[in-house]
């Protein structure tokens, strides 16, 4: 596997993976426009740090996006998205990519990796295997607005 720091020039390389995975396997309705906007938002924010993973033939098989977040006494890394192309799943690629990201952000001074994740068996197993657990001192709050 090869790892490359990802930035906005790489958006066109990862958009097809994003649309294919989320629309065909997660019941999404992403378009090229909305996927590009989402990815660009993360890649261009202050403190952004993202990686692409390529196989031995140079094909992008996954990526991870996020950013460093300053707190009063530490810097954390917020993982926004991790995606492995469907044809490469269940081969350990996600674990390899996550471990590479963790090593790099730790070396850069991050004290932790934090994220929001879907609460289902698949995500619990994947992140649990990597040593992640539910935070006991934080709860996600949301207020949804109905149709106007």
Residue frames as a rotation matrix with the C-alpha (Angstrom) as fourth column:
UNK 1
0.572 0.820 0.000 0.00
0.820 -0.572 0.000 0.00
0.000 0.000 -1.000 0.00
UNK 2
-0.625 -0.675 0.392 1.04
0.670 -0.722 -0.176 3.55
0.402 0.153 0.903 -0.71
UNK 3
0.315 0.689 -0.653 -0.18
0.887 -0.459 -0.056 6.58
-0.338 -0.561 -0.756 1.25
UNK 4
-0.585 -0.428 0.689 -0.33
0.647 -0.758 0.079 10.13
0.488 0.492 0.721 -0.05
UNK 5
-0.622 0.390 -0.679 -1.44
0.317 -0.667 -0.674 13.30
-0.716 -0.634 0.292 1.67
UNK 6
-0.215 0.681 0.700 -4.67
0.969 0.062 0.238 14.31
0.119 0.730 -0.673 -0.02
UNK 7
-0.658 0.109 -0.745 -5.64
0.158 -0.947 -0.279 17.86
-0.736 -0.301 0.606 -0.90
UNK 8
0.186 0.900 -0.394 -8.13
-0.268 -0.339 -0.902 19.65
-0.945 0.274 0.178 -3.14
UNK 9
-0.240 -0.314 -0.918 -6.29
-0.962 -0.052 0.269 18.65
-0.132 0.948 -0.290 -6.34
UNK 10
-0.980 -0.194 -0.034 -7.21
-0.196 0.979 0.058 15.02
0.022 0.064 -0.998 -5.54
UNK 11
-0.362 0.916 0.175 -10.98
-0.580 -0.075 -0.811 15.54
-0.730 -0.395 0.558 -5.29
UNK 12
0.260 0.505 -0.823 -11.68
-0.964 0.180 -0.195 14.12
0.050 0.844 0.534 -8.76
UNK 13
-0.580 -0.546 -0.604 -9.79
-0.504 0.824 -0.260 10.94
0.640 0.153 -0.753 -7.83
UNK 14
-0.993 0.112 -0.022 -11.96
0.081 0.560 -0.825 10.17
-0.080 -0.821 -0.565 -4.81
UNK 15
-0.450 0.883 -0.133 -15.41
-0.827 -0.468 -0.312 11.44
-0.338 -0.031 0.941 -5.84
UNK 16
-0.075 0.473 -0.878 -16.26
-0.700 0.603 0.384 8.29
0.711 0.643 0.285 -7.85
UNK 17
-0.719 -0.224 -0.658 -15.40
0.256 0.795 -0.550 6.09
0.646 -0.564 -0.514 -4.83
UNK 18
-0.936 0.352 -0.001 -17.53
-0.167 -0.449 -0.878 8.29
-0.309 -0.822 0.479 -2.58
UNK 19
-0.238 0.893 -0.383 -20.58
-0.969 -0.246 0.028 8.24
-0.069 0.377 0.923 -4.85
UNK 20
-0.195 0.132 -0.972 -20.32
-0.431 0.879 0.205 4.53
0.881 0.458 -0.114 -5.64
UNK 21
-0.847 -0.183 -0.498 -19.98
0.305 0.600 -0.739 3.49
0.435 -0.778 -0.453 -2.01
UNK 22
-0.867 0.490 -0.095 -22.57
-0.141 -0.422 -0.895 5.73
-0.479 -0.763 0.435 -0.41
UNK 23
-0.247 0.832 -0.497 -25.18
-0.963 -0.266 0.035 5.48
-0.103 0.488 0.867 -3.17
UNK 24
-0.002 0.221 -0.975 -24.89
-0.576 0.797 0.182 1.73
0.817 0.562 0.126 -3.76
UNK 25
-0.329 -0.243 -0.912 -24.16
0.421 0.827 -0.373 0.48
0.845 -0.507 -0.169 -0.24
UNK 26
-0.855 0.007 -0.518 -25.44
0.490 -0.317 -0.812 3.11
-0.170 -0.949 0.267 2.22
UNK 27
0.044 0.981 0.188 -28.67
0.994 -0.024 -0.103 4.22
-0.097 0.191 -0.977 0.52
UNK 28
-0.364 -0.281 -0.888 -27.27
0.324 -0.932 0.162 7.69
-0.873 -0.229 0.430 -0.26
UNK 29
0.641 0.552 0.534 -28.23
0.719 -0.187 -0.670 10.09
-0.270 0.813 -0.516 -3.01
UNK 30
0.047 -0.749 -0.661 -24.93
0.140 -0.651 0.746 11.83
-0.989 -0.128 0.074 -3.69
UNK 31
0.966 0.077 0.246 -24.32
0.256 -0.168 -0.952 13.64
-0.032 0.983 -0.182 -6.96
UNK 32
0.108 -0.969 0.223 -20.95
0.889 -0.006 -0.458 14.65
0.445 0.248 0.861 -8.32
UNK 33
0.001 -0.047 0.999 -21.69
-0.031 -0.998 -0.047 18.22
1.000 -0.031 -0.003 -7.24
UNK 34
0.784 0.365 0.502 -22.69
-0.475 -0.169 0.864 17.38
0.400 -0.916 0.041 -3.66
UNK 35
0.811 -0.550 -0.200 -19.84
0.584 0.740 0.332 14.89
-0.035 -0.386 0.922 -3.19
UNK 36
-0.048 -0.852 0.521 -17.29
0.707 -0.398 -0.585 17.42
0.705 0.341 0.622 -4.45
UNK 37
0.240 0.202 0.950 -18.71
-0.359 -0.890 0.280 20.07
0.902 -0.408 -0.141 -2.13
UNK 38
0.981 0.173 0.083 -18.58
-0.145 0.385 0.912 17.74
0.126 -0.907 0.403 0.90
UNK 39
0.538 -0.839 -0.077 -15.03
0.842 0.539 0.009 16.63
0.034 -0.069 0.997 0.22
UNK 40
-0.080 -0.551 0.831 -13.83
0.464 -0.758 -0.458 20.16
0.882 0.349 0.316 -0.58
UNK 41
0.668 0.402 0.627 -15.34
-0.330 -0.595 0.733 21.45
0.667 -0.696 -0.265 2.69
UNK 42
0.947 -0.319 -0.026 -13.19
0.189 0.491 0.850 19.08
-0.259 -0.810 0.526 4.73
UNK 43
0.338 -0.886 0.316 -10.04
0.938 0.293 -0.183 19.38
0.070 0.359 0.931 2.62
UNK 44
-0.107 -0.383 0.918 -9.96
0.466 -0.834 -0.294 23.17
0.878 0.397 0.267 2.70
UNK 45
0.889 0.434 0.143 -10.71
0.082 -0.460 0.884 23.86
0.450 -0.775 -0.444 6.35
UNK 46
0.211 -0.836 0.507 -7.99
-0.819 -0.434 -0.375 25.17
0.533 -0.336 -0.776 8.64
UNK 47
-0.200 -0.414 0.888 -6.01
-0.866 0.499 0.038 22.28
-0.459 -0.761 -0.458 10.10
UNK 48
0.798 0.567 -0.206 -7.16
-0.591 0.667 -0.453 19.80
-0.119 0.483 0.867 7.43
UNK 49
-0.475 -0.879 0.046 -5.16
-0.827 0.464 0.318 16.60
-0.300 0.113 -0.947 7.11
UNK 50
0.658 0.735 0.166 -6.28
-0.568 0.628 -0.531 13.77
-0.494 0.255 0.831 4.83
UNK 51
-0.517 -0.830 0.209 -4.73
-0.527 0.501 0.686 10.67
-0.674 0.245 -0.697 3.28
UNK 52
0.555 0.534 -0.637 -5.35
-0.827 0.434 -0.357 8.60
0.086 0.725 0.683 0.16
UNK 53
-0.078 -0.534 0.842 -4.43
-0.375 0.798 0.472 4.94
-0.924 -0.279 -0.263 0.07
UNK 54
0.368 0.113 -0.923 -3.38
-0.929 0.096 -0.359 3.41
0.048 0.989 0.140 -3.25
UNK 55
0.857 -0.080 0.509 -2.80
-0.002 0.987 0.158 -0.22
-0.515 -0.137 0.846 -4.12
UNK 56
-0.013 -0.978 0.206 0.39
0.276 0.195 0.941 -1.48
-0.961 0.069 0.267 -5.75
UNK 57
-0.177 0.023 0.984 -0.95
0.983 0.053 0.176 -0.55
-0.048 0.998 -0.032 -9.21
UNK 58
-0.965 -0.263 -0.011 -1.54
0.264 -0.964 -0.026 3.06
-0.004 -0.028 1.000 -8.10
UNK 59
-0.265 0.944 0.197 -5.35
0.280 -0.120 0.953 2.79
0.923 0.307 -0.232 -7.94
UNK 60
-0.670 0.138 0.729 -7.01
-0.668 -0.541 -0.511 4.77
0.324 -0.830 0.455 -5.14
UNK 61
-0.436 0.509 -0.742 -8.70
0.320 0.858 0.401 2.21
0.841 -0.062 -0.537 -2.93
UNK 62
0.392 0.625 -0.675 -9.59
0.887 -0.062 0.458 4.40
0.244 -0.778 -0.578 0.02
UNK 63
-0.396 -0.513 0.761 -9.16
0.197 -0.857 -0.476 7.67
0.897 -0.039 0.441 1.82
UNK 64
0.111 0.365 -0.924 -9.57
0.994 -0.030 0.107 9.34
0.012 -0.930 -0.366 5.18
UNK 65
-0.194 -0.102 0.976 -10.37
0.302 -0.953 -0.040 13.01
0.933 0.286 0.216 5.82
UNK 66
0.544 0.404 -0.735 -10.29
0.828 -0.118 0.548 15.13
0.135 -0.907 -0.399 8.92
UNK 67
0.288 -0.416 0.862 -8.67
0.001 -0.900 -0.435 18.03
0.958 0.126 -0.258 10.67
UNK 68
-0.578 -0.533 -0.618 -6.71
0.695 0.074 -0.715 19.02
0.427 -0.843 0.328 13.74
UNK 69
0.471 0.769 0.433 -8.76
0.253 -0.588 0.769 20.80
0.845 -0.253 -0.471 16.40
UNK 70
-0.630 -0.738 0.242 -7.20
0.053 -0.351 -0.935 23.00
0.775 -0.576 0.260 19.08
UNK 71
0.605 0.670 -0.429 -8.41
0.557 0.029 0.830 22.74
0.569 -0.742 -0.355 22.66
UNK 72
0.892 -0.262 0.369 -7.02
-0.412 -0.807 0.423 24.73
0.187 -0.529 -0.827 25.57
UNK 73
0.315 -0.799 0.513 -4.37
-0.729 0.143 0.670 22.18
-0.608 -0.585 -0.537 26.51
UNK 74
-0.307 -0.402 0.862 -4.27
0.219 0.852 0.475 19.63
-0.926 0.335 -0.174 23.66
UNK 75
-0.367 0.240 -0.899 -4.70
-0.915 -0.268 0.302 19.22
-0.168 0.933 0.318 19.95
UNK 76
-0.085 0.415 0.906 -7.08
-0.037 0.907 -0.419 16.50
-0.996 -0.069 -0.062 18.81
UNK 77
-0.941 -0.093 -0.325 -7.69
-0.328 0.021 0.944 15.10
-0.081 0.995 -0.050 15.36
UNK 78
-0.056 0.984 0.167 -11.31
-0.483 0.119 -0.868 14.92
-0.874 -0.129 0.469 14.22
UNK 79
-0.924 -0.184 0.335 -11.89
0.148 0.636 0.757 12.10
-0.352 0.749 -0.561 11.75
UNK 80
-0.329 0.822 -0.464 -14.69
-0.748 -0.527 -0.403 13.18
-0.576 0.215 0.789 9.41
UNK 81
0.752 0.552 -0.361 -14.73
-0.652 0.536 -0.537 10.39
-0.103 0.639 0.763 6.82
UNK 82
-0.522 -0.808 0.274 -13.00
-0.583 0.572 0.577 7.10
-0.623 0.141 -0.769 6.19
UNK 83
0.627 0.753 -0.200 -13.95
-0.621 0.327 -0.712 5.22
-0.471 0.571 0.672 3.08
UNK 84
-0.618 -0.691 0.375 -12.68
-0.275 0.637 0.720 2.04
-0.736 0.342 -0.584 1.48
UNK 85
-0.394 0.455 -0.799 -13.94
-0.900 -0.011 0.437 1.22
0.190 0.890 0.414 -2.01
UNK 86
0.493 0.738 0.461 -16.50
-0.822 0.569 -0.033 -1.56
-0.287 -0.363 0.887 -1.77
UNK 87
0.817 -0.171 -0.550 -14.45
-0.214 0.796 -0.566 -3.98
0.535 0.581 0.614 -3.87
UNK 88
-0.231 -0.971 -0.058 -11.57
-0.159 0.097 -0.983 -3.61
0.960 -0.217 -0.176 -1.39
UNK 89
0.124 0.333 0.935 -13.59
-0.949 -0.237 0.210 -4.07
0.292 -0.913 0.286 1.80
UNK 90
0.873 0.222 0.434 -13.13
-0.424 0.785 0.452 -6.98
-0.240 -0.579 0.779 4.20
UNK 91
0.669 -0.732 -0.130 -9.45
0.401 0.502 -0.766 -7.26
0.626 0.460 0.630 3.28
UNK 92
0.318 -0.526 -0.789 -8.02
0.906 -0.077 0.416 -5.26
-0.280 -0.847 0.452 6.19
UNK 93
-0.267 -0.442 0.857 -7.51
0.738 -0.665 -0.113 -2.08
0.619 0.602 0.504 4.13
UNK 94
0.554 0.562 0.614 -9.61
0.034 -0.752 0.658 0.04
0.832 -0.344 -0.435 6.50
UNK 95
0.912 -0.260 -0.316 -7.58
0.368 0.184 0.911 -1.12
-0.179 -0.948 0.264 9.49
UNK 96
-0.025 -0.971 0.239 -4.33
0.995 0.000 0.103 -0.37
-0.100 0.240 0.966 7.68
UNK 97
-0.122 0.039 0.992 -5.51
0.482 -0.871 0.093 3.10
0.868 0.489 0.088 6.63
UNK 98
0.834 0.485 0.263 -6.76
-0.004 -0.471 0.882 3.96
0.551 -0.737 -0.391 10.12
UNK 99
0.677 -0.654 -0.338 -3.52
0.644 0.304 0.702 2.78
-0.356 -0.693 0.626 11.73
UNK 100
-0.242 -0.769 0.592 -1.46
0.935 -0.348 -0.070 4.85
0.260 0.536 0.803 9.26
UNK 101
0.231 0.411 0.882 -3.56
0.170 -0.909 0.379 7.93
0.958 0.063 -0.280 10.00
UNK 102
0.971 0.181 -0.153 -3.25
0.166 -0.059 0.984 7.42
0.169 -0.982 -0.088 13.76
UNK 103
0.293 -0.941 -0.166 0.53
0.910 0.222 0.351 7.07
-0.293 -0.254 0.922 13.57
UNK 104
-0.327 -0.432 0.840 0.87
0.757 -0.652 -0.041 10.22
0.566 0.623 0.540 11.48
UNK 105
0.393 0.525 0.755 -1.41
0.002 -0.821 0.571 12.44
0.919 -0.223 -0.324 13.56
UNK 106
0.913 -0.163 -0.373 0.17
0.400 0.192 0.896 11.21
-0.075 -0.968 0.240 16.80
UNK 107
-0.033 -0.992 0.119 3.63
0.994 -0.020 0.109 12.01
-0.106 0.122 0.987 15.42
UNK 108
-0.291 -0.007 0.957 2.33
0.478 -0.868 0.139 15.48
0.829 0.497 0.256 14.46
UNK 109
-0.943 -0.224 0.246 1.29
-0.090 -0.540 -0.837 16.12
0.320 -0.811 0.489 18.08
UNK 110
-0.012 0.996 0.092 -2.36
-0.603 -0.080 0.794 15.08
0.798 -0.045 0.602 18.30
UNK 111
-0.694 -0.186 0.695 -3.39
-0.714 0.302 -0.632 13.68
-0.093 -0.935 -0.342 21.68
UNK 112
-0.373 0.656 0.656 -6.40
0.070 0.725 -0.686 11.76
-0.925 -0.210 -0.316 20.37
UNK 113
-0.942 0.330 -0.056 -8.58
-0.077 -0.049 0.996 10.91
0.326 0.943 0.071 17.40
UNK 114
-0.558 0.829 0.021 -12.26
-0.003 0.023 -1.000 11.69
-0.830 -0.558 -0.010 17.82
UNK 115
-0.948 0.291 -0.125 -15.20
-0.125 0.021 0.992 11.11
0.291 0.957 0.017 15.53
UNK 116
-0.099 0.959 0.264 -18.91
-0.789 0.086 -0.608 10.67
-0.606 -0.268 0.749 15.17
UNK 117
-0.943 -0.212 -0.257 -19.94
-0.325 0.756 0.568 7.26
0.074 0.619 -0.782 13.88
UNK 118
0.017 0.946 -0.322 -23.12
-0.696 0.243 0.676 5.47
0.718 0.213 0.663 12.98
UNK 119
-0.464 -0.114 0.878 -24.21
-0.822 0.425 -0.379 3.34
-0.330 -0.898 -0.291 15.94
UNK 120
0.713 0.606 -0.351 -24.66
-0.687 0.704 -0.181 -0.06
0.138 0.370 0.919 14.35
UNK 121
0.842 -0.333 0.425 -23.00
0.064 0.843 0.534 -3.46
-0.536 -0.423 0.731 14.60
UNK 122
0.654 -0.602 0.458 -20.65
0.676 0.193 -0.711 -2.92
0.339 0.775 0.533 11.64
UNK 123
0.345 -0.520 0.781 -19.24
-0.193 -0.854 -0.484 0.37
0.919 0.016 -0.395 12.94
UNK 124
0.738 -0.053 0.673 -19.10
-0.674 0.006 0.739 -0.83
-0.044 -0.999 -0.031 16.54
UNK 125
0.846 -0.424 0.323 -17.07
0.382 0.905 0.187 -3.89
-0.372 -0.035 0.928 15.46
UNK 126
0.505 -0.666 0.549 -14.72
0.601 -0.186 -0.778 -1.94
0.620 0.722 0.306 13.14
UNK 127
0.266 -0.410 0.872 -13.94
-0.419 -0.864 -0.278 0.90
0.868 -0.292 -0.402 15.54
UNK 128
0.843 0.065 0.533 -13.97
-0.525 0.311 0.792 -1.38
-0.114 -0.948 0.296 18.60
UNK 129
0.803 -0.581 0.133 -11.35
0.595 0.785 -0.169 -3.60
-0.006 0.215 0.977 16.97
UNK 130
0.149 -0.758 0.635 -9.20
0.468 -0.512 -0.720 -0.48
0.871 0.405 0.278 16.50
UNK 131
-0.549 -0.417 -0.725 -9.57
0.809 -0.049 -0.585 0.46
0.208 -0.908 0.364 20.19
UNK 132
-0.778 0.355 0.518 -12.24
-0.285 -0.935 0.212 3.16
0.559 0.017 0.829 19.92
UNK 133
-0.562 0.652 -0.509 -15.06
0.825 0.486 -0.289 3.38
0.059 -0.582 -0.811 22.43
UNK 134
0.352 0.779 0.519 -18.03
0.605 -0.613 0.509 5.60
0.715 0.135 -0.686 23.16
UNK 135
-0.714 -0.513 0.476 -17.09
0.026 -0.699 -0.714 8.80
0.699 -0.498 0.513 24.97
UNK 136
-0.237 0.614 -0.753 -18.75
0.935 0.354 -0.005 8.90
0.264 -0.705 -0.658 28.38
UNK 137
-0.350 0.008 -0.937 -18.51
0.603 -0.763 -0.232 12.66
-0.717 -0.646 0.262 28.81
UNK 138
-0.799 0.127 -0.588 -20.02
-0.466 -0.749 0.471 13.82
-0.380 0.651 0.657 25.50
UNK 139
-0.158 0.804 0.573 -23.38
0.581 0.545 -0.604 13.38
-0.798 0.237 -0.554 23.82
UNK 140
-0.919 -0.070 0.388 -24.22
0.380 -0.416 0.826 14.39
0.103 0.907 0.409 20.28
UNK 141
-0.232 0.856 -0.462 -27.03
0.311 -0.385 -0.869 16.94
-0.922 -0.346 -0.176 20.33
UNK 142
-0.918 0.008 0.396 -29.10
0.387 -0.192 0.902 17.80
0.083 0.981 0.173 17.27
UNK 143
-0.229 0.890 -0.394 -32.09
0.003 -0.404 -0.915 19.94
-0.973 -0.211 0.090 16.47
UNK 144
-0.722 0.056 0.689 -33.84
0.670 0.303 0.677 19.07
-0.171 0.951 -0.257 13.21
UNK 145
-0.612 0.532 -0.585 -35.89
-0.441 -0.844 -0.305 21.66
-0.656 0.071 0.751 11.39
UNK 146
-0.075 0.696 0.714 -39.09
0.536 0.632 -0.560 20.51
-0.841 0.341 -0.421 9.73
UNK 147
-0.448 0.016 0.894 -40.25
0.874 -0.204 0.442 21.55
0.190 0.979 0.077 6.28
UNK 148
-0.855 0.084 -0.512 -41.11
0.101 -0.941 -0.322 25.23
-0.509 -0.327 0.796 6.01
